[in-house]
Amino acid sequence: MGTSAGSTVLGKQIESNNYWLNRYKTNISDIKYNTLGLIDVNIIPHYMRKDHLQWDKEFYERALADNPFTVYALTDSQALIYDNGNTYFVGGKPEIFGKIK
């Protein structure tokens, strides 16, 4: 279980340098943490929250176009349930970016 940044560390490390440059103004090689990699996707929390509107669908389509695995963008009223290899969503279908499996 995780929320916000806690949900992002459960999945795989986002590999798109374009994402890191455009969202955090840093290169992926400068990232000083590793994710746990417990699931083979990652999550963008707080998708389209009022203070995150600049990171919209168009932004993530560009920033994650070369990410080699799926990234789910979840609003604050959505959740992902990963159960023994199966993925389920609560609160509606999320936006999906990166390589979609």
ZAMARDO-690811 format. One line per field, with one value per atom (N, C-alpha, C, CB): residue number from 1; x, y, z; atom name; residue in one letter. Coordinates in steps of 0.2 Angstrom, whole numbers, plus 5000, padded with zeros to 4 digits. Last residue first. Glycine has a CB too. Example, Ala and Ser with C-alpha at 12.3 -4.5 7.8 and 13.67 -1.06 7.14 Angstrom:
2
i: (2,2,2,2,1,1,1,1)
px: (5064,5068,5064,5070,5066,5062,5066,5057)
py: (4989,4995,5000,4997,4972,4978,4984,4978)
pz: (5035,5036,5039,5029,5039,5039,5039,5045)
at: (N,CA,C,CB,N,CA,C,CB)
aa: (s,s,s,s,a,a,a,a)
// end
This chain:
101
i: (101,101,101,101,100,100,100,100,99,99,99,99,98,98,98,98,97,97,97,97,96,96,96,96,95,95,95,95,94,94,94,94,93,93,93,93,92,92,92,92,91,91,91,91,90,90,90,90,89,89,89,89,88,88,88,88,87,87,87,87,86,86,86,86,85,85,85,85,84,84,84,84,83,83,83,83,82,82,82,82,81,81,81,81,80,80,80,80,79,79,79,79,78,78,78,78,77,77,77,77,76,76,76,76,75,75,75,75,74,74,74,74,73,73,73,73,72,72,72,72,71,71,71,71,70,70,70,70,69,69,69,69,68,68,68,68,67,67,67,67,66,66,66,66,65,65,65,65,64,64,64,64,63,63,63,63,62,62,62,62,61,61,61,61,60,60,60,60,59,59,59,59,58,58,58,58,57,57,57,57,56,56,56,56,55,55,55,55,54,54,54,54,53,53,53,53,52,52,52,52,51,51,51,51,50,50,50,50,49,49,49,49,48,48,48,48,47,47,47,47,46,46,46,46,45,45,45,45,44,44,44,44,43,43,43,43,42,42,42,42,41,41,41,41,40,40,40,40,39,39,39,39,38,38,38,38,37,37,37,37,36,36,36,36,35,35,35,35,34,34,34,34,33,33,33,33,32,32,32,32,31,31,31,31,30,30,30,30,29,29,29,29,28,28,28,28,27,27,27,27,26,26,26,26,25,25,25,25,24,24,24,24,23,23,23,23,22,22,22,22,21,21,21,21,20,20,20,20,19,19,19,19,18,18,18,18,17,17,17,17,16,16,16,16,15,15,15,15,14,14,14,14,13,13,13,13,12,12,12,12,11,11,11,11,10,10,10,10,9,9,9,9,8,8,8,8,7,7,7,7,6,6,6,6,5,5,5,5,4,4,4,4,3,3,3,3,2,2,2,2,1,1,1,1)
px: (5006,5006,5000,5010,5012,5006,5007,5000,5025,5024,5018,5030,5017,5023,5021,5026,5001,5007,5012,5009,4984,4990,4995,4987,4973,4976,4982,4978,4962,4967,4969,4973,4944,4950,4955,4948,4937,4938,4944,4936,4938,4937,4937,4941,4951,4945,4944,4946,4957,4957,4950,4957,4969,4962,4962,4957,4979,4978,4971,4983,4988,4982,4981,4975,4998,4999,4993,5000,4992,4995,4995,4991,4985,4984,4987,4977,4984,4988,4988,4996,4974,4975,4979,4968,4975,4976,4977,4983,4962,4967,4969,4965,4956,4957,4963,4959,4956,4950,4950,4943,4967,4966,4960,4966,4971,4968,4968,4961,4985,4979,4977,4980,4992,4991,4984,4991,5003,4996,4996,4993,5014,5014,5006,5019,5022,5016,5017,5010,5039,5034,5028,5036,5049,5048,5043,5054,5046,5047,5045,5042,5044,5050,5050,5056,5034,5033,5038,5034,5033,5034,5033,5029,5032,5037,5038,5036,5020,5027,5033,5028,5011,5011,5018,5006,5012,5014,5015,5009,5007,5013,5016,5013,4994,4998,5006,4997,4988,4989,4994,4982,4998,4992,4993,4988,5004,5006,5000,5010,4998,5003,5005,5008,4990,4987,4992,4982,4992,4996,4994,4996,4983,4990,4995,4993,4972,4972,4979,4968,4976,4974,4975,4978,4980,4976,4973,4970,4986,4985,4979,4983,4991,4988,4987,4993,5005,4999,4997,5001,5009,5009,5003,5009,5016,5011,5013,5007,5022,5023,5017,5029,5025,5022,5024,5014,5027,5031,5028,5031,5031,5026,5030,5019,5042,5037,5032,5034,5052,5051,5047,5057,5057,5057,5055,5051,5068,5061,5062,5056,5081,5079,5072,5084,5088,5084,5082,5078,5094,5098,5094,5100,5097,5092,5095,5086,5105,5106,5101,5105,5101,5107,5109,5113,5090,5089,5095,5086,5093,5094,5092,5101,5080,5086,5087,5086,5068,5074,5080,5074,5056,5060,5067,5062,5050,5046,5050,5043,5059,5054,5050,5049,5069,5071,5065,5074,5061,5065,5067,5071,5056,5051,5055,5049,5068,5063,5059,5060,5072,5076,5072,5082,5062,5062,5066,5055,5060,5067,5067,5068,5055,5053,5060,5049,5057,5059,5057,5067,5042,5048,5050,5048,5033,5034,5041,5029,5034,5033,5034,5025,5036,5042,5041,5045,5023,5028,5034,5030,5017,5015,5020,5008,5024,5024,5021,5020,5020,5026,5027,5032,5003,5007,5014,5008,5003,4999,5005,4994,5002,5006,5001,5012,5004,5000,5004,4995)
py: (4989,4982,4979,4979,5004,5001,4993,5004,5014,5008,5004,5003,5029,5025,5019,5022,5030,5033,5028,5039,5032,5027,5030,5021,5038,5039,5034,5047,5025,5031,5032,5029,5023,5021,5027,5019,5023,5024,5023,5032,5019,5026,5028,5030,5007,5010,5017,5009,4994,5001,5003,5005,4981,4983,4990,4979,4968,4975,4977,4980,4953,4957,4964,4953,4949,4949,4953,4943,4948,4942,4943,4936,4963,4957,4951,4956,4980,4975,4968,4977,4993,4987,4982,4984,5010,5004,4999,5005,5023,5019,5013,5016,5040,5034,5030,5035,5053,5049,5042,5052,5060,5059,5054,5065,5051,5057,5055,5059,5043,5043,5049,5037,5037,5043,5043,5049,5023,5025,5032,5020,5018,5022,5024,5028,5003,5007,5012,5003,5005,5001,5006,4998,5013,5006,5002,5003,5030,5025,5018,5028,5038,5033,5029,5037,5046,5043,5037,5048,5055,5047,5043,5045,5068,5066,5059,5069,5067,5069,5066,5077,5063,5060,5061,5062,5073,5066,5062,5062,5084,5084,5077,5088,5080,5081,5081,5088,5079,5073,5074,5071,5090,5087,5081,5092,5098,5092,5088,5088,5110,5110,5104,5115,5106,5106,5107,5112,5104,5100,5101,5093,5110,5113,5109,5113,5102,5110,5112,5113,5087,5091,5098,5088,5079,5084,5087,5082,5066,5068,5073,5062,5061,5068,5071,5073,5050,5052,5059,5051,5039,5047,5048,5051,5024,5028,5035,5026,5010,5015,5019,5019,4992,4998,5004,4998,4979,4981,4987,4975,4980,4979,4982,4982,4982,4977,4975,4978,4992,4987,4981,4985,5001,4994,4989,4994,5014,5011,5004,5012,5024,5018,5016,5012,5040,5035,5029,5038,5050,5047,5042,5052,5055,5053,5049,5049,5058,5062,5060,5069,5052,5049,5053,5051,5059,5053,5050,5047,5076,5070,5064,5070,5089,5085,5079,5082,5095,5099,5095,5106,5088,5090,5093,5083,5088,5088,5091,5081,5087,5092,5093,5090,5078,5085,5089,5085,5066,5069,5077,5065,5064,5065,5069,5058,5062,5068,5069,5066,5050,5056,5062,5056,5037,5042,5048,5044,5027,5028,5033,5021,5026,5029,5030,5035,5011,5017,5020,5018,5002,5002,5010,4999,5004,5001,5002,5005,5010,5003,5000,5001,5023,5019,5012,5021,5028,5028,5024,5035,5028,5023,5023,5026,5037,5031,5026,5030,5049,5047,5039,5051,5044,5049,5046,5055,5029,5035,5040,5038,5011,5017,5023,5017,4994,5000,5006,5000)
pz: (4890,4890,4889,4896,4884,4886,4885,4884,4888,4884,4887,4883,4893,4892,4888,4899,4902,4898,4897,4901,4905,4904,4899,4901,4917,4911,4911,4910,4925,4925,4918,4929,4927,4924,4923,4916,4944,4937,4934,4936,4957,4956,4949,4960,4956,4960,4959,4968,4946,4948,4952,4942,4946,4946,4948,4951,4939,4941,4941,4936,4944,4941,4944,4943,4952,4945,4941,4942,4965,4962,4954,4964,4963,4967,4963,4969,4965,4962,4966,4961,4963,4967,4963,4969,4963,4960,4965,4956,4964,4967,4963,4974,4965,4962,4965,4954,4969,4971,4967,4968,4964,4972,4974,4975,4949,4953,4960,4950,4942,4946,4949,4951,4928,4931,4935,4926,4926,4927,4931,4931,4914,4920,4920,4919,4907,4908,4915,4909,4900,4903,4905,4910,4895,4892,4895,4892,4889,4895,4893,4901,4879,4878,4884,4876,4883,4877,4876,4871,4894,4895,4889,4900,4889,4894,4895,4901,4881,4878,4883,4877,4889,4883,4880,4878,4900,4901,4894,4906,4893,4896,4897,4903,4889,4884,4887,4881,4902,4898,4892,4895,4913,4910,4906,4907,4923,4921,4919,4927,4927,4922,4919,4924,4938,4931,4926,4931,4951,4947,4939,4949,4960,4960,4955,4967,4957,4955,4955,4960,4949,4955,4954,4962,4939,4937,4944,4933,4949,4942,4942,4938,4961,4961,4954,4965,4955,4960,4959,4967,4943,4944,4949,4937,4945,4946,4947,4953,4935,4940,4940,4939,4934,4932,4937,4931,4940,4934,4931,4930,4958,4953,4946,4954,4966,4968,4962,4974,4965,4960,4961,4957,4974,4976,4971,4982,4967,4969,4971,4963,4973,4969,4972,4970,4972,4976,4971,4979,4966,4971,4975,4976,4949,4954,4959,4951,4939,4945,4951,4944,4928,4931,4938,4926,4924,4927,4931,4923,4927,4923,4927,4920,4931,4933,4928,4940,4932,4930,4932,4933,4934,4940,4939,4944,4922,4928,4934,4929,4912,4911,4917,4906,4916,4914,4914,4907,4918,4924,4922,4926,4905,4911,4917,4913,4898,4896,4902,4890,4903,4905,4903,4901,4908,4903,4906,4901,4918,4914,4909,4911,4934,4928,4924,4928,4943,4942,4935,4943,4947,4943,4943,4936,4963,4956,4953,4951,4975,4975,4968,4977,4974,4976,4975,4982,4972,4966,4968,4965,4984,4979,4973,4976,4991,4993,4988,5000,4985,4984,4986,4987,4987,4985,4983,4990,4996,4993,4992,4999,4996,4996,4994,4992,5000,5000,5000,5006)
at: (N,CA,C,CB,N,CA,C,CB,N,CA,C,CB,N,CA,C,CB,N,CA,C,CB,N,CA,C,CB,N,CA,C,CB,N,CA,C,CB,N,CA,C,CB,N,CA,C,CB,N,CA,C,CB,N,CA,C,CB,N,CA,C,CB,N,CA,C,CB,N,CA,C,CB,N,CA,C,CB,N,CA,C,CB,N,CA,C,CB,N,CA,C,CB,N,CA,C,CB,N,CA,C,CB,N,CA,C,CB,N,CA,C,CB,N,CA,C,CB,N,CA,C,CB,N,CA,C,CB,N,CA,C,CB,N,CA,C,CB,N,CA,C,CB,N,CA,C,CB,N,CA,C,CB,N,CA,C,CB,N,CA,C,CB,N,CA,C,CB,N,CA,C,CB,N,CA,C,CB,N,CA,C,CB,N,CA,C,CB,N,CA,C,CB,N,CA,C,CB,N,CA,C,CB,N,CA,C,CB,N,CA,C,CB,N,CA,C,CB,N,CA,C,CB,N,CA,C,CB,N,CA,C,CB,N,CA,C,CB,N,CA,C,CB,N,CA,C,CB,N,CA,C,CB,N,CA,C,CB,N,CA,C,CB,N,CA,C,CB,N,CA,C,CB,N,CA,C,CB,N,CA,C,CB,N,CA,C,CB,N,CA,C,CB,N,CA,C,CB,N,CA,C,CB,N,CA,C,CB,N,CA,C,CB,N,CA,C,CB,N,CA,C,CB,N,CA,C,CB,N,CA,C,CB,N,CA,C,CB,N,CA,C,CB,N,CA,C,CB,N,CA,C,CB,N,CA,C,CB,N,CA,C,CB,N,CA,C,CB,N,CA,C,CB,N,CA,C,CB,N,CA,C,CB,N,CA,C,CB,N,CA,C,CB,N,CA,C,CB,N,CA,C,CB,N,CA,C,CB,N,CA,C,CB,N,CA,C,CB,N,CA,C,CB,N,CA,C,CB,N,CA,C,CB,N,CA,C,CB,N,CA,C,CB,N,CA,C,CB,N,CA,C,CB,N,CA,C,CB,N,CA,C,CB,N,CA,C,CB,N,CA,C,CB,N,CA,C,CB,N,CA,C,CB,N,CA,C,CB,N,CA,C,CB,N,CA,C,CB,N,CA,C,CB)
aa: (k,k,k,k,i,i,i,i,k,k,k,k,g,g,g,g,f,f,f,f,i,i,i,i,e,e,e,e,p,p,p,p,k,k,k,k,g,g,g,g,g,g,g,g,v,v,v,v,f,f,f,f,y,y,y,y,t,t,t,t,n,n,n,n,g,g,g,g,n,n,n,n,d,d,d,d,y,y,y,y,i,i,i,i,l,l,l,l,a,a,a,a,q,q,q,q,s,s,s,s,d,d,d,d,t,t,t,t,l,l,l,l,a,a,a,a,y,y,y,y,v,v,v,v,t,t,t,t,f,f,f,f,p,p,p,p,n,n,n,n,d,d,d,d,a,a,a,a,l,l,l,l,a,a,a,a,r,r,r,r,e,e,e,e,y,y,y,y,f,f,f,f,e,e,e,e,k,k,k,k,d,d,d,d,w,w,w,w,q,q,q,q,l,l,l,l,h,h,h,h,d,d,d,d,k,k,k,k,r,r,r,r,m,m,m,m,y,y,y,y,h,h,h,h,p,p,p,p,i,i,i,i,i,i,i,i,n,n,n,n,v,v,v,v,d,d,d,d,i,i,i,i,l,l,l,l,g,g,g,g,l,l,l,l,t,t,t,t,n,n,n,n,y,y,y,y,k,k,k,k,i,i,i,i,d,d,d,d,s,s,s,s,i,i,i,i,n,n,n,n,t,t,t,t,k,k,k,k,y,y,y,y,r,r,r,r,n,n,n,n,l,l,l,l,w,w,w,w,y,y,y,y,n,n,n,n,n,n,n,n,s,s,s,s,e,e,e,e,i,i,i,i,q,q,q,q,k,k,k,k,g,g,g,g,l,l,l,l,v,v,v,v,t,t,t,t,s,s,s,s,g,g,g,g,a,a,a,a,s,s,s,s,t,t,t,t,g,g,g,g,m,m,m,m)
// end
